Amino acid sequence: MKKIVNRSERDPYQREQQALFDQPYIDPLTKYLAEHQGDPARESVLQQVRQERDLRCNAVAGQYASEPATEAVLERYDAGYSYSCPEQVAAFEERVNRQASEPEAETAKVDPANDSGVSDQTLSDCYLLTTIRNYSAARKVCHEPANNGDVRSQANMAMIAHAFEDYTSAREWAEKAAPASGAAAFLLGQMYSTGRGVGQDLDQAVYWYNEAARQGHKEAQAALDRHLEDPPAGDT
């Protein structure tokens, strides 16, 4: 009996988490995250639920990546997954919009390029592969548009480099994109907060979180509030 009680005390939310993971849908995970957001007692389980939700969203995105980029497919994707997987749905919508703007059949064999000289297909692949976290493939595709000045591709290269723990490259790409990219500014805030690739510096972290929030990054304001209320140990 003592062993059972101790197990329950160590992980009181294990049954909740297991019940969520045992069912096949994504929305219950998102609803759980929304319901218990900010609960310090559930911090560990919330992290695992969030990871599971992201894995499921990315798996669905991988399936839709092989679907034709049509309004009908987008409507089906949006109806089924916009609540839990808005970023992935938005990436598919961008793919649909780009395809709709391409030349008609007689010129379709020519890969259209934007003002930077990079083809729209390359940009679409860069955005989609990064969204579904296929970073190995995304790194190859995003490098050309990033070098040609596409801000979103630069921000993607920063996130990819950070995921591969190449913090020097992550900082360089993020600094290029940050003036026009909330995602890049947010990444710089995280790097200064943790000291990865830069000297740990609370003032710089707050500055870049402010920049990201100003550009509409959803997580930046929450991160900023956490730093102002409870600065990480070791910040200078």
C-alpha positions as CSV (number, residue, x, y, z in Angstrom):
1,M,0.0,0.0,0.0
2,K,2.8,2.4,0.8
3,K,4.4,1.8,-2.6
4,I,1.1,2.6,-4.4
5,V,0.7,5.8,-2.4
6,N,4.2,7.0,-3.2
7,R,3.8,6.3,-6.9
8,S,0.6,8.4,-6.9
9,E,2.4,11.2,-5.1
10,R,5.3,11.2,-7.5
11,D,3.1,11.5,-10.6
12,P,-0.5,12.4,-9.6
13,Y,-1.4,13.3,-13.2
14,Q,0.0,10.2,-14.9
15,R,-3.5,8.8,-15.5
16,E,-4.7,12.0,-17.1
17,Q,-1.7,12.0,-19.4
18,Q,-2.0,8.4,-20.4
19,A,-5.7,8.8,-21.1
20,L,-4.9,11.7,-23.5
21,F,-2.2,9.7,-25.2
22,D,-4.4,6.6,-25.6
23,Q,-7.0,8.4,-27.6
24,P,-6.2,9.1,-31.2
25,Y,-7.3,12.8,-31.6
26,I,-5.4,16.0,-31.3
27,D,-8.0,18.5,-30.0
28,P,-8.3,16.9,-26.5
29,L,-4.6,17.5,-26.1
30,T,-5.0,21.2,-27.0
31,K,-8.0,21.6,-24.7
32,Y,-6.0,20.1,-21.8
33,L,-3.2,22.5,-22.5
34,A,-5.6,25.4,-22.5
35,E,-7.4,24.3,-19.4
36,H,-4.3,23.8,-17.3
37,Q,-2.0,26.5,-18.8
38,G,0.2,28.0,-16.1
39,D,-0.4,25.3,-13.5
40,P,3.0,24.8,-11.9
41,A,2.0,21.4,-10.5
42,R,1.4,20.1,-14.1
43,E,4.4,21.7,-15.7
44,S,6.0,18.4,-16.5
45,V,2.9,16.8,-17.9
46,L,2.0,19.9,-19.9
47,Q,5.4,19.8,-21.6
48,Q,4.9,16.1,-22.6
49,V,1.3,16.8,-23.8
50,R,2.5,19.7,-25.8
51,Q,5.3,17.6,-27.4
52,E,2.7,14.9,-28.2
53,R,0.4,17.4,-29.7
54,D,3.2,18.9,-31.9
55,L,4.2,15.4,-33.0
56,R,0.7,14.6,-34.1
57,C,0.3,17.9,-35.9
58,N,3.5,17.4,-37.7
59,A,2.5,13.8,-38.7
60,V,-0.7,15.2,-40.2
61,A,1.2,17.9,-42.0
62,G,3.4,15.3,-43.5
63,Q,0.4,13.5,-44.9
64,Y,-1.1,16.7,-46.3
65,A,2.3,17.6,-47.9
66,S,1.6,14.8,-50.4
67,E,-1.9,16.2,-51.2
68,P,-2.5,18.5,-54.1
69,A,-2.5,22.2,-53.0
70,T,-6.1,22.9,-53.8
71,E,-8.8,25.0,-52.1
72,A,-10.8,21.8,-51.5
73,V,-7.9,20.1,-49.7
74,L,-7.2,23.3,-47.7
75,E,-10.9,23.5,-46.6
76,R,-10.7,19.9,-45.4
77,Y,-7.4,20.5,-43.6
78,D,-8.7,23.7,-42.0
79,A,-11.9,22.1,-40.8
80,G,-10.2,19.2,-39.2
81,Y,-7.0,20.8,-37.7
82,S,-7.1,24.6,-37.5
83,Y,-7.8,24.5,-33.7
84,S,-4.8,22.4,-32.7
85,C,-2.5,22.8,-35.7
86,P,-2.9,26.4,-36.9
87,E,0.8,26.8,-38.0
88,Q,0.7,23.7,-40.1
89,V,-2.6,24.7,-41.7
90,A,-1.3,28.2,-42.4
91,A,1.8,26.7,-44.1
92,F,-0.5,24.6,-46.4
93,E,-2.6,27.6,-47.1
94,E,0.5,29.5,-48.2
95,R,1.3,26.7,-50.5
96,V,-2.2,26.9,-52.0
97,N,-1.9,30.6,-52.5
98,R,1.5,30.4,-54.1
99,Q,0.4,27.7,-56.5
100,A,-2.7,29.7,-57.4
101,S,-0.4,32.7,-58.4
102,E,1.8,30.6,-60.6
103,P,1.6,30.9,-64.4
104,E,-0.9,28.8,-66.3
105,A,-0.1,25.4,-67.9
106,E,1.7,26.8,-70.9
107,T,4.4,28.4,-68.7
108,A,4.1,26.0,-65.7
109,K,7.3,24.2,-66.7
110,V,9.3,27.3,-65.8
111,D,9.8,27.5,-62.1
112,P,8.6,31.0,-61.2
113,A,10.8,33.2,-59.1
114,N,10.1,36.1,-56.8
115,D,11.9,39.4,-56.7
116,S,14.9,37.9,-54.9
117,G,15.5,35.4,-57.8
118,V,14.4,32.4,-55.7
119,S,11.6,30.2,-57.1
120,D,8.3,30.2,-55.3
121,Q,8.5,26.4,-55.0
122,T,11.8,26.7,-53.1
123,L,10.2,29.2,-50.7
124,S,7.2,27.0,-50.2
125,D,9.3,23.9,-49.5
126,C,11.5,25.9,-47.1
127,Y,8.4,27.2,-45.1
128,L,6.6,23.8,-45.1
129,L,9.6,21.7,-44.2
130,T,10.5,24.0,-41.3
131,T,6.9,24.1,-40.1
132,I,6.8,20.3,-39.9
133,R,10.3,20.3,-38.3
134,N,12.0,18.3,-41.0
135,Y,15.1,20.3,-40.3
136,S,17.6,18.2,-42.2
137,A,15.7,18.8,-45.5
138,A,14.7,22.3,-44.6
139,R,18.3,23.4,-44.1
140,K,19.2,22.4,-47.6
141,V,16.2,24.1,-49.2
142,C,16.2,27.3,-47.1
143,H,19.9,28.2,-47.5
144,E,19.5,29.8,-51.0
145,P,16.5,32.0,-50.2
146,A,18.1,33.0,-46.9
147,N,21.2,34.1,-48.7
148,N,19.1,36.0,-51.2
149,G,17.5,38.0,-48.4
150,D,14.2,36.3,-47.7
151,V,13.5,37.2,-44.1
152,R,11.4,34.2,-43.3
153,S,14.0,31.8,-44.7
154,Q,16.6,33.6,-42.6
155,A,14.5,33.1,-39.5
156,N,14.0,29.5,-40.5
157,M,17.8,29.0,-40.9
158,A,18.2,30.5,-37.4
159,M,15.7,28.0,-35.9
160,I,17.2,25.1,-37.8
161,A,20.8,26.0,-36.7
162,H,19.5,26.3,-33.1
163,A,17.9,22.9,-33.3
164,F,21.2,21.4,-34.4
165,E,23.0,23.3,-31.6
166,D,25.0,25.4,-34.0
167,Y,24.4,28.4,-31.9
168,T,26.9,30.7,-33.7
169,S,25.0,30.3,-37.0
170,A,21.7,30.6,-35.2
171,R,22.7,33.9,-33.8
172,E,24.0,35.2,-37.2
173,W,20.9,34.3,-39.1
174,A,18.6,35.5,-36.3
175,E,20.3,38.9,-36.2
176,K,19.8,39.3,-39.9
177,A,16.1,38.5,-39.7
178,A,15.1,39.9,-36.3
179,P,14.4,43.5,-37.4
180,A,11.5,42.1,-39.6
181,S,10.8,38.7,-38.0
182,G,9.2,38.2,-34.6
183,A,10.3,34.5,-34.7
184,A,13.9,35.5,-35.1
185,A,13.7,38.2,-32.4
186,F,12.1,35.7,-30.1
187,L,14.9,33.2,-30.7
188,L,17.5,35.8,-29.9
189,G,15.6,36.5,-26.6
190,Q,15.7,32.8,-25.8
191,M,19.4,32.6,-26.6
192,Y,20.3,35.6,-24.4
193,S,18.1,34.1,-21.7
194,T,19.8,30.7,-21.7
195,G,23.3,31.9,-22.7
196,R,23.4,29.5,-25.7
197,G,25.7,31.0,-28.3
198,V,25.9,34.3,-26.5
199,G,26.7,35.6,-23.1
200,Q,23.7,35.2,-20.8
201,D,22.2,38.7,-20.6
202,L,18.8,39.5,-19.1
203,D,18.7,43.0,-20.6
204,Q,19.3,41.7,-24.1
205,A,16.7,38.9,-23.6
206,V,14.1,41.5,-22.5
207,Y,15.0,43.7,-25.4
208,W,14.5,41.0,-28.0
209,Y,11.4,39.6,-26.3
210,N,10.0,43.2,-26.6
211,E,10.9,43.3,-30.2
212,A,9.2,40.0,-30.9
213,A,6.1,41.0,-29.0
214,R,6.0,44.3,-31.0
215,Q,5.9,42.2,-34.2
216,G,3.1,40.1,-32.9
217,H,4.9,36.9,-31.8
218,K,2.4,35.0,-29.6
219,E,4.8,33.6,-27.0
220,A,7.0,36.7,-26.6
221,Q,4.8,38.6,-24.2
222,A,4.5,35.6,-21.9
223,A,8.2,35.0,-21.9
224,L,8.8,38.7,-21.2
225,D,6.4,38.6,-18.2
226,R,8.2,35.5,-16.8
227,H,11.6,37.2,-17.1
228,L,10.4,40.4,-15.5
229,E,8.8,38.5,-12.6
230,D,11.4,35.9,-12.0
231,P,14.8,36.5,-13.8
232,P,16.8,33.4,-14.5
233,A,19.8,32.9,-12.2
234,G,23.0,34.1,-13.7
235,D,21.5,36.8,-15.9
236,T,23.7,39.9,-16.1
